[in-house]
């Protein structure tokens, strides 16, 4: 069994409020979340359709967008709204439910991204 010190230690302090478990600083002064590097790649956004492991249902995948996590969430929200469907952002990949490859490619080109279709 893990001890309390192994779980991150102090969570709240009456002096400064919520504490970050990673750097043990107040959340407003947290340094561990600010040092995340931007993703690297060739600058080409790849859009593909996948059905593996999803019970035969199609999902449109968007990979290779060179933005931070917050901007990626916003882009995912815009793409889902453009397609009129749901989806999520996992591990730097935007997943849009359904076969919306052409709509997603058009929306990304309109936003100024260099887009390629990947897969079949």
WOBELPE-V219367 format. One record per run of one state. SS is the DSSP state (@ for helix, = for strand, . for the rest). FROM is the first residue (numbers start at 1). TO is the last residue. If there is no record, write none. Layout:
ss=SS from=FROM to=TO
ss=SS from=FROM to=TO
//
This chain:
ss=. from=1 to=11
ss== from=12 to=13
ss=. from=14 to=16
ss== from=17 to=19
ss=. from=20 to=25
ss== from=26 to=26
ss=@ from=27 to=29
ss=. from=30 to=43
ss== from=44 to=50
ss=. from=51 to=58
ss== from=59 to=63
ss=. from=64 to=68
ss=@ from=69 to=83
ss=. from=84 to=86
ss== from=87 to=90
ss=. from=91 to=92
ss== from=93 to=97
ss=. from=98 to=100
ss=@ from=101 to=110
ss=. from=111 to=113
ss== from=114 to=117
ss=. from=118 to=120
//
